[in-house]
Every structure is written in C-alpha cells, then in structure tokens.
Amino acid sequence: MSVEKIWATFHKRLLIYIVQKVASREDAEDILQSIFEKILKNQSQLVFIENLSAWLFKITKNEIISNYRKQQACVELSEDLLPEPIGDTPIVDECFVSCLQVFIQDLAQEEQYILRETLQGKPLNKTAADLQKKYSTVKSKYQRACEKLRKRFLSCCQIGTMAAIQEKAFVCPLCQGTLA
C-alpha cells in the first residue's frame, strides 16, 4: 500500500486517536505529521507489515509517548505549580502547601528525598552524587515523582497548575481549604 493510500485510509482515525491523548489539536497534528514522515522515509518496509492498522496505531502510540518525553511532562515544581508573587503576597497558598506535603509523603522514600532536595534548590546532578546514582536515573525518578504529584493534584484538588487555580477557586477535599 502506498503512503498516499495509507494517508487517505487512516489519517482521520489516527488524528482522532491522537487528539484524545494530547493537550491540543496542534500537537496532535504535529504528531500525525511526524508519523507520516517516518512512514515516508521507511516506505520500502511497508510490504513486510501484516496488519497495517495495528502497526499504525502502535507507532502512533509510541510517537505520542515520545512527544510527552520531549515536552518533559514534569517541569520544575517551582515554575509549574507555584504562583507568581504579587507585591508582598505570599506565593504559596497554605492549602497548596499542606496538600503538597501530604502528597510527597505518599511517594517512595527516594522520590521524597529527590523532590525535597530539588525544592530546596539543590541541582539534580548533586542529588545524584549524594545518592551515588547516575544522573539519568535520578532525573527519571524526579520526573516520575513530579508526574505522580501532578496526578494527585488533578485527582484530589482538581488542579494541574497554578494557572488553573487562578481561573477558579477550588476547595480541596483533602484539607478542605480553598485553593485560590
């Protein structure tokens, strides 16, 4: 099957699948374009594929995962979750801090250590040296811990970033405080 025929047959279904998995339609279209660029570069291999549909959805899933990794789903907590200071107003809401402390306690000991060190301003490479682990291992654990925290904030407090807090006041079911 030619790349043009694959496009005509599958691009709408793949786009719908991708849109369900990523944040924006633009990202979905970029991922779809990337998939078809790869197909085009490797079109000589298409004759060896038995189930084209399954193969396309598998590479689409892999491309979505690759896209998330490139975007680094978890950025520094201080930039992603903490609001900007306004004058003398404290930048961290008490409710936010209490939830954050509870959520961090639910993490594995090593993840807790890595997050606390990072929140205190220690670079990951120094934390890796302290733990006598590779930087890439510590970075992965840090990113996983951040992702776990993000998911906890989403599920418990219905927030993912401080921008969401600023749009609407939320009452956290964990501490019954208002995040606003």
Secondary structure by P-SEA (a helix, b strand, c coil): ccaaaaaaccaaaaaaaaaaccccaaaaaaaaaaaaaaaaaacccccccccaaaaaaaaaaaaaaaaaaaaccccccccccccccccccccccaaaaaaaaaaaaaccaaaaaaaaaaaacccaaaaaaaacccaaaaaaaaaaaaaaaaaaaaaacccccaaaaaabbbbbcccccccc
